[in-house]
Amino acid sequence: MVFAWETLWVAVGLVLIFEGLFPMISPGAWRRMFEQILQLEDGQIRFFGLTAIALGVFLLLLIL
């Protein structure tokens, strides 16, 4: 399998687009969400990060 750098840049671009939608559409709710995240313990944040990684790997395995 040949790695296409263009695919990586498309994926990064899509992530940035999706990450930017929420603060652009609703900055107040975005700010409140981050205030709530600041109240979480480190273990809880790590769990959410691990869950996101696991879901991403699962989706990639489904696609590839």
Secondary structure, 3 states (H helix, E strand, C coil): CCCCHHHHHHHHHHHHHHHHHHHHHCHHHHHHHHHHHHCCCHHHHHHHHHHHHHHHHHHHHHHC
